[in-house]
Amino acid sequence: MAQYDNTNSGILARNENRKTDKHPEFTGTLNVDGREYWLSAWVNTGKPGGKMDGKRYFSIKVSPKETKARPSLDDGYDDDLPF
């Protein structure tokens, strides 16, 4: 059985936690050249007379997954506190 390479691929699934219209209808992840991204997508309908004229399409946002650094012990506070 061949091993699956998930580089340059991703997933997108219905957002089961959607509370408002501003929340994405679909969410997922994407891996491009080893870098991870969050995917968000909304289903829209094109404006009459516009390029998409009444056609449904996905509006997609891609954001890098950034890991928050753990707080450092050297956080700039002075250890010589009087108490």
N, C-alpha and C positions, 0 to 999 in steps of 0.2 A: 504494500500500500504506500503510495506517495505521500510525503509529508506536505501539508498545506503551508504555503508561504503567505502570511497576511500583510506583507509589505505592499503598499499602494492599493489598499482595499479598505473597506469599511462596512458598517451596517447602519440601517436607518429603520426605526420601528415607530409605531404609533405611540404617542406620549400618553400613557394611562393616568398621569398625574396633572393633566392640564386643568387649570382652574379658571382662566380668563382667555379672551381672544388674543391677548398679547403673548401668552405662552405658546411655544411652538406646538404644532399638531404632530410633528414627528421629531424624534431625537435619536442620536447615535454617535458613533465614533468613526474616525478615519485615520489610517496610518499611511503617511507618504514619506518614503525614503527613511523609515525608522522613526519619524516624528509623529506624535499623537495629537489629534485634533478632536474637538467636540463639533458635532453637526446639529443644526436646528433647521427645521423646514416648516413652512406654512403653505397651505393650498390657497391660491388666489385665482380670481377670474379677471381677464383682461378688460380694460375699459373699451366701450364701444368706439369704433373708429381708430383705435390704437393698433399697435403692432400685433398684439395678441387678441384683439377684437372678440371678446366673449369666450375665448378659449381658457381652459383651466391650466394652471402651471404651478410649479413649486418655486417659492422664494426661499433661498437657502443662505444660511449664515454659517461660516466656518471660523472657529476660535481655537487658538492653540491651548492644549492642556498644559497649564503651568503648575508645577508643584510648588507649594509654598515651602520655603525653607524653614527648618525647625529653628526656634529661637536659640541664639548663641549664648553661651555662658558669659562671653565677653560682650555685653550689651551696652557698654558705655557708662554703667552706673558705678559710682565710687563705693568700694568695699569698706572704706573707713568711716562707717556711719557711727554716730555717737550713741546709738542704742542697740 
